[in-house]
C-alpha cells in the first residue's frame, strides 16, 4: 500500500512537471540572445565561434569593459572594447579567437564592468559542426532552442497585444507579366519573426492569397532563418489559369502587402529607359607627333555588358584607331601613339558611342613647338611614374609611363633617357641572354633593363613583354631613373591560369586598381571636365581608397562616411580580390566575407548567403538582404585563382551602412595576397 501511494504521488509530480509553462520575456537587462559554439568547419583554423547580445530595454546601454566568458574547460574571455553601445532592440555579434568554447556542457556568461554576472546561458551542447545555434525561442525569452542560426538578426518576437511596432512584410513577383505554362515566383521578406501562444507556442505563418479571373488560391508558409519566404504558381490553363490580371495579398501579423502580375499569350513589354549620360575628353587640345594622346571618359549609369565603342580619324578622314572599352566604376580611358613616320597634321576627331548616346571631340596635331616656347622650360626636378596594372601574367605586356616635370627638351645633357631596372622581392634581378654573331654557345648573361625617351613635354611611355625566361612568379619593384631623379613602383607576377575568363572580366571591382594612376591624379581626373567638350556638369565626386597586398588571415574593414577634401563622402561599393600564388592550391585558399552582425555573406560554405558564382544566364548579381539592407553581390565563386567580389546597395540612391565588416582568408600555409577597396561618393 505504501508503495502504491508513492507511485501515485510520483505520477502526480511528473504530470505537474510536464504541464507546458510558457517562457517569460526578459526586458530589464542585456541578454545573450544566441551562441554558436561549433560552426561549420574546423574551429581551430578560423575565428568563427560567436556570441550575439540583445538589448531588450528601452535605453542605450554602454557595455564597454563587459566580458563574454567561457566557464568550463577553456575559460577564454573576451573584453568588449571601449565605446561599445548597444541601442534598444539592437543586436551585436562578437567573435574572440579560435576555439573559444568547448562543444559539450558549456555555459556562457555575460559580466558587466564590475565582474557581476548579468546573464548566463543554459548548459549547451553542439557536436553537429553545422549552422545550428543555441538561441532564445524569441528575442529575450527565458527558453532556448537549437535550430539554424540567425546571427545579427531577430530570433522572432512574441506576438502579444502589447507590441505596438508593426511588422513589415514585402511581396513581389519575379516578373510583371507571364506567358501560359510559365511559373510565377512570388517572394518577399518580413522584418522579424512572430510567434503565437495558442493553441501552442509556435511560429506565426505567412498567409498568401492569390486571386484572378475565376481563380483563388491560399498558401500558408513560414519565413526562413533569414526572414525570407517564397512560393510558386504554375500558370497552366488546365489548372484554372485564365488570361488577365492576378492580385497577390500577403498578410503577416497585422501587416499586409499587395502586388499583381498579368498572364496572357503575349508578354507585355515594359519600356524601361535607362537614362545614361557620358562624356569624353582628351588630356590636351594640341599634340605633336611622338606623343601619347590620353582619352578619358565617364558616365552616370553603368549598363551591364555594354561597352563604349570609339574611333579616331585623322584630318583626312583616315581611321587611326578604334575599339571597345568597358567602363569600370563609371569611367574608362585609353591612349594612342601619334606616329613620327610621315605624320599627318591637322584636326583629329574622336567619336564615342555608349548605348544611344554619341559624343564627338577633336584635337590638333601640330609640328614641333617653337624655340621661343622651349626657352621657357625649367630644369627637371621630379618625376611621376606609373604602371598600367599592379598584377601581370607571365608573358603579359606591361606599360610603363610617366612624366618629368619642368622638362627641358632642348637640353643636350647625356641622360635624356629614362632607365628602368627590375628587382625581385628576394633581391635578385631578372637575367637575359645576350646575342652573339655566330649564334654559338657562350652568350653572356646580362640584366634585363628597359629604356624610354621622353617627348618634348617630358612624357614617356614604353610597352614591353614580360619574358618567362627572365622573370618568375612573385613580387617585384621597378625603378625609373632619369639623371638621378628616382621613382619606384611595385607589381606582382602570377603564372598562366585556366580561369582566364574569370580574370578578364571587367566590372566595378576589377581593372580599375590595375589601370588607374596615383590616387591624387586619378581623383582629379574624375572630377575635371573640359569646358569645350562637356555636355553635362557632374556634381558627384568619387573617391577610392585601396589597401593592397594583405597577407593576414583576418582583415577588418571599417565602413563609414568621412570628410575628404572638405566634402562629406559616403561608402557606396566594397570590393576585393584575392590571388592564390600557386595554381596547385586554388581550392585550398578561399575568402569568407562576414557582415557587421556576423552573417556569412560570401563564402564557400553552403550556409553563406552567396557560396557560388553569381554569373548566370541573364544576371551578374545576387540580391540579398543583410542587416536590413538589400544588397547586390557579385562573386566569382570559390574555385578560381583570382577570387573577386563586390557588394553595393541595390538602390542607386543608397549607400552602404556604417559598419565593421570582416574578411577571412581560409588557408593553411599557402601564399596568397588580398586586395580591397572602398568606393565613396558624395551624397549629392
N, C-alpha and C positions, 0 to 999 in steps of 0.2 A: 504493500500500500504506500509506504514511504517513497519507494522508487517511482511509483505511478504519479505521485504528487510532484516529485522533482521533474519527471518527464513532461508533465503538463505545464509547469512553470517555465521550463526551458522552451517549449513550443511557443508559449505566450511571449517570452522575451525575444525570441528570434523573429516572431511575427511583428513585434513592435519595432525592432531594428530595421526590418525590411520595408516598412512603410515609406514611400518616397518623401524626401524632405527637399523642398526647392531651395536652390542656392540663394545666399544673401549677396547683396552688392556692396562692395567696399567703396566708400566715397570720401573718406577723411584723410587719406594718405596716399603717397606714391606707391605703386604695386609693381611687382614682377609679373608681367602680363603673359609672357611667352618665353620658352627656353628651348634651344636646340643643342643638346649635349653630344649628338653623334650625327653630324651632317653627312651627306653623300661624299664618298671618297675617303682618302687616308688623312685623318685629322692631324697626324704628325708631320705632314708635308705642307700644310697650308693653314693659315689663320682663318678658320671657318666656323668655329663654335660661337654662338651669340646669345645675348640676353636682351629682351625687349622690356622697357619700362613704360608705364602708362600713368598719366595724371588724371584721376577721376574727380579732382577737386575743382573749385571754381576760380582758382587763383594761380598765377605763375609761381613755380617753386624752384628756388636756386638749389641745385644738387651738387654744387662744387664741393669736392673733397669727399663725397659719399663713396662707398665701396660696394662692389658686387663680388661676392666671395664664394668659392667652393668650400664646403665644410667637411668633406670626407677625406679621402686619401691624399689628393694633391694639395688641397688648401691654397690654391692660387687666388690672388686677389687683384682686382682692377680698381684703381682710384680714379674717379671721374674728374676730368680736367676742370680748372677754374673757369668761371664764366659760363658754365653749362646751366641753362634754364629750360625747364620743360613747361610748356603752356598748357592751360586747361584743355583736356580732351586730346592732347597730343601724345605721340609715341616717339621714343628714342631707342635706337638699337645700338648695342655696344659689342665689339669684339676685343679680345685681350691678347692672347698668344696661342701657339699651337698646344693642343691637348690641355684645354683649360679645365675640363670636368672629367670625371670618371663616368662610365656608361652604366653603372649599376649602383643602386642605393645611394644616389646623390641628393643632397639638399643644397639649394642655392639661397644665399641670404643677401638682403639689401640693408646696409647700415648707413646711418647718417654721419655727418662730420664728427660727431662725438662718439662714434662707435656703437651707438644704440641700434638694435635690430628694428628696422621699420617694417620689413616684410620678409617672408620666407616661403619657399615652395613646399609642396608636399614631397614625400620621397618619390623620386622619379627614376625610371629605368629606360634605356634605349639601346637595344642591341641590333636594330634593324638596318642601320647605316643607309638611311634614305632621307626623304624630305619631310618626314613626320616630326612633329614637335609636341612638347608638353605645353598646353596653353589653357587659359581660363575659358570656361564654356562660353562666356561672353565677357566683354571688357569689364574688369573689376569684379567678376564673380568670385565667390569663395570656392567653387568647384573647378576641377581640372579635367581635361580630356587629352587624348593622344591621337592627333589627326594631322593631315597635311598642313604645313606651316603657312603663316600669313605675316611674315616679317614686316615690321614697319607700318602695318595697317590693322584695321579693326578685326577682332575675333568675332564681332557681332554685338548688337545692342539688344537689351531686353525690351520688348515691345510692351509698354505699360501706358496707362493714361497720363502718367506724369511726364512723359517725354514730349517736349514741345518742338524740338528741332525736327523738321520734316526730312524724311529720307528722299534722296533724289534718285530717280530711275530714268534711264535713257533707252531709246529704241531706234533702230534704223534697219533698212534692208540693204543688201549688197548692191542692188540696182534699183532704179526708179521705174523701170519698165521691163517686162519679160515677154518671151515667146512661149507658146504652149510647149509642154514637155520639158521645160527648164525647171530648175529647182531654186526657189527663193530662199535665201538665208536671212533669217531675222535674228538680230543680236543686239546686245546692249550691255549696260553696266548699272550697278546700284552703288550708292555712296557708302553703304555699310550693310552688314548682315543683321537681320532682325530675328527675334525668337519669340515664340508664344508659349504661354504656361499651360494652356488647356487644349485638349484633354490630357496631353502630356507635354513635357518640355521638349520642344523641337524647333527646327528652323522654319521661319515663315516662308511659304512658297511664293514664287513669282507667277502671276496669273496673266496669260496672254490670250486675248480674244481676236480672232481673225474673221472678218465678215466681208462679203461681196455679193454679187448678183446670185441670189438663191443659194447662198453658201454661208455657213457659220461653223467655226471650229474653235474649241477652247483647249488650251495647253497649260499645264502646271509644271514648273521645274524650279530648281534651286540654283542660286549663284555658286560659282566655284570658289576656290580659295583666293582668287584674285578679283572677286566681286564681278565677274563677267558671266553672261549667260548666252545661249544660242539655241535656236531651233530651226527646222527646215520645213518647207511645204512644197510637195511635188505638184507642179502645175499641169495636171493631166486632165483632159476633158472628161474621160470616162469616170474620173473620181469626183466629178461635180464642179470642176473649174470652168467658168464661162468667161467670155471676153468682157472686160470692164475694169473698174477701179476697186481695189480691195483696201479696207481700213484695218489697221493693227492697233489695238489698245492694250497697253501693259500696265498692270496695277501691282504695286508693292507697298504694303502698309497703307498709308493714306496718299501715296504719290501715284500719279497717273501720267503716262507719256503716250503720245499718239504719232503714228506715221502712216503712209499709204504708198501703194505701188499699183501699176496697171499691168494687165495681161491682155495680149492680143496676138494677131497673126503677123504683125509687123512692129518692131521695136520703135517706140517714139524717140527720135534722136533729139538730144538736148544740145542746143547751141551754146556751148561753153567757150567763151572767148577769153583766152589768157592774155591779159594786157601786158605787153613787154615793151620796154624801151632800152635801146642800147646806143652806144656811141663809140667812135674810133678816133684816134688821133696819132699823129706822128710826133716824135720827140722834138724835131726841129722843122722849120719851114724850108730850109735850104741845106743841101748836102753837096759834097764833092765826090768824084769817083774814088773808090777805095774805102769809103765809109760804110758802116752798118746803119741801115735805116730801121729804127726801132718803131714798131707799131703796137699800140696798146688799145684795149677796149674794155668796156664793162656794160653790164645790163642789170636792170632792176629785178627781173624774174628769170629763173632758170627753167628751161623746158627740158624734161628728161630725154636723153638721147639726141637732142637737137644740136647740131654743130653750126659754127659760123663759117660761111663759105666766102672766101675772099679772092680777089685777083688784083694784080698790079700791072699796069700798062705804061709804056714809056711815051715820050712826046709824039712818036709816030704811030701810036696805037698798037704797038707790038707787045704781046704778052710777055712780061718779065718773070712773074711768079704767080702761083695760085695754089689753093689747098683748102683744107678744112681744119678748124680749130675748135676743140671742145672747151667751153668755159669752166673755170674752177673758182668757186666762191664768188661768182658773179663777174669774173674778169678773165681776159685772155690776152696773149701777147705773142708776137713773132718778130722776126727781123730778116732782112735780105741784105746781101752784099752788093754794092754798086761796083761793077767791074771797071778796071782801069784799062782794059783792052778795047780799043775803039769805042770809048764811052759815048753815050747818047745824051746830049744836054737838052734841057727844056723842062716842061711841066710833066710830071708823072701823076697818074691817077690811081688811087686805092679805092676799090669798091668792095663793100662787105654786106652780106645778107644774113639775117637771123630771123627765122620764122617768116613773117611777111614784111619785116622792116628792112629797108635798104639805107645804107649810109655811104656817102662818097666824099673823100677829101683829096687834096692834091699837095704836092711838094715840088720844089725846084731842084734840079741837078745843075750845078754851075761849075765853071772852071776853077782852078786853084785860086785861093784867096790872095788878095793883093799884098805887096810888100809893106804897104802902109798899115794894113790891119795886123800883119805879122809883127811889126815893130812894137806893137803894144803888148806883146806877150811878156810874161813874168817868168822867173826861174821856178822850175818844178819843185814842189815841197812836200807833196803827199800823193798817195795812190789809192784808188778804190779797185778792189779785185774780187771777182765773184766766179763761182762755178754754177753751171746750169742745174745741177742736181746735187744732193748730198749722198746718194747711193747709186752705184752703177753695177751693171752686169759685166763680167769679164768679156772682152772683145767688143764692148759697147763704145759709143762715141762720146767724148767729153768736150764740152765747150768752155774754154777759159777766156774770160773777157774782163774789161775794166777800163779805167780812165785815169790819166795822170793829170793832176791839177796844175794850172799855170804852165802848161806845156809850151816849150819854145821849139816849134817845128823848124825854124831857120837856123838852129844851132848846129855846129859841126862837131860837137863833142862825141867821143868814141862810143858812148853807151846808149845811142839812140835805138835801143832794142830791149825788150823785156825778156829775162831769162826765167825759166820755170824748172825747179828741182823738186823731186819727189822723195819721200821717206816713209817707210812703213812704221807701224807702232812699236816694233821691236828694234828700231834704229837702223835697219838695213835699207839699202837703196835699190830700186829696180835696175837690172842689168840687161844690156842688149849686146848682140854680137856685131862687131864692125865688119865692113865688107873689105875684101882684098881682091886685087885684079884677077889673079888666076883661079879664084874660087876654090883654092886648096885649103887644107886644114891649117889651123894655127891663127885664125882670125882673133883679134884682141877682144876682150870683154870691156865694154865701156858703160858708163852710167847713162840711163835713159833720161834725156832732157828735152825741153821744147823751148822755142823762142817765138816771139811775136813782135812785129814792128808797129809802133803807134802811128796813127794817121795824123793829119795836120792839126786836129783838135785834141790830140792826146789820147784818143780812144784806141784800144787794141782788142783783138779777138782772134782766137785760133781754135779750130776743131781738130781733135786727134783721137784716133782709135786707141783703146787700152789693150795692148797686146798680152795675151796669156803667157807668152814666153818670157815676159819681163815682170808681170805682176801676178800676185797670188791673192787669194781671198783674205780680206782683213781690213783694218783701218789705216788710212794714210793721211799725211799732210803734204800740201803742195805750196812751195814758197815762190812768190813772184818778186823778182829783183830788178829794179830799174836804177842803175847808178847808185846803189846803196840805199835806195828807198825800198823798204821791205813790206810785203803784205802776205799773210798766210791764211789758207783755207783748209778745211778738213773734209774728207769723204771716206766712204766705205765701199768695198768691192764684195760682191756676192757672186757665186757661180751660177751657171745656167740652170733653170728650173722648168719642169714640165708644166707648172702652173702659170705660164706666161700670160694666159688670158686674164688671170686674176690680177697680175701686177700691172697690166697695161691699161686697165680700165681707168677712165677719167671721171672723178666725182669730187664732191665737196671736201673729201678728206684726203685726197692724194694729189700728187704732182705739184700742187702749189708750194709745198715745202721745198721740192727739188728745183722748181723753176723760178721762185721769187728771189729778188735781190735782198740786200740787207733790210732789216726792219724799218730803218729810218727812211730809206729811199722808196721802199715798196708802199709804205703808208702814204707818203706824199704823192706817189703816182696814182693811188686810188682816189685821192681827193682832188687832184689837179685836172683842169679841163681847159681846152683851148677856146678862146672867145670866138674864133673864126669857124670852128667845126662843131661846137656843142649844140645839140638840138634840145637838150633837157638839162637843167641845172639840178644836181642832186644835193640835198641837204644831209643825206645819210652818210655816216662815216663808218668804215670798217677797220677794226684793229685786230691783229692776230698775234697771240702770244704762243710761242713754241718752246717746248722742252725736248731736247734731243738726247739720244743715246743713253737711256736709263738702263742700268743693269740690275737694279733692285728687283726683288720678288713682289713687294707690296708698294704700290705707288699711290699716295693720297693726292687727290685733285680737288682743290678748293674752287668752287664756282660761285662767284658773287659779282655784283655790279661794282664799278670802280670809276674813279676820276682819272682820265688820261688826257693830257694837254688841255686841262681846264674844262673838259667836257665829260658828262656822265655817259658811260657806255655800259651796256648790259650784255651778259653772255647769251649767244644765240646757238652756237654749234660746239659740241665736244667731239673731237675726232682723234683717233690714234691708230698707230700701226706698229707691228712687232715683226722683226725679221729674225728668222732662225738661221744662224750662221752655217750650220751643217745640214745639207739636204737629206742626210740619213736620219736626222732626228726631228723631222717635221711633226710627226704625230706625238712626240714626247714633250712638246712645248705648246702651251695654249694660253689664251687670255681668259680671264673671268672679270667682268665689269659689275661692280656692286653699287647700288644706289645708296643715297644717304640713309635710308631705312634698313639697309642690309639685304634688299631684294637682289637676287642674281638676275641682272638684266640681260647680259650676254655671257655665254659660257658653253663649254662642251657638254655639260650635264643636261639631261632631258628635262629637269625641273627648272632650268633657266628659261626666262621668257623668250629669248631668242637663242637657239642652240645650233642652227644650221644656216647656210647661206640664204640671204633674203632675196637674191636674184632669182626670180622665177618668171615664167612667161607672163608678160604684161605688167610686171611690177619689179621694183628695185628696193622698196622699203617694206618692213613690217610695222604695223601700227600697234603700239602697246600703251598701257596706262601704268605709270609709276608715280607713286606718292600723289595721286590725284591729278596728274598732268598727262595729257595724250601726247605721245612722242612718236616721231618717225625714226626707226632704227635701220641702218644699213650695215650689213655684215658679210664678210667674205666666206664665213664658215670656218671651222677649226682645223681643216685638213689641208691647209695651204702653207707655203713657206713664208709668205708675206701676209700676215693676218691683220685685217684692217676693219675699222668700224667708224660710224658716225652716228651721233644722237642729236636730234633737234626737235623743237616743238612742231606739232602738226600744223598749227595755225601760223601763218607768216607774220601775224601781229604779236605773237607771244615770244617770250624769252625763257631760257632755262631758269628754273627756280634756284635761289641761293641755297647751296647745299654742299656737303662734303662727300664726294664720290671716292671709291677705291677701285684700283685696277690691280688684279693679282696675276702674276706671271707664273703659271704652273709648270714647273720643270724640276729636274734634279740637278745635274752638273752641266747641262747643255748651255752653250753660249748663245745668247740672244741679245737683241737691242730693242728697246721700246721707245717710241716717239709719240708725243701727243701735242695737240694744240687746241686752244680755246679761241673761237672767233667771237669778237664783241662787235656790237653795232650800237650807234646812237639810237635813242628811243624815238626821236622824231626827225 
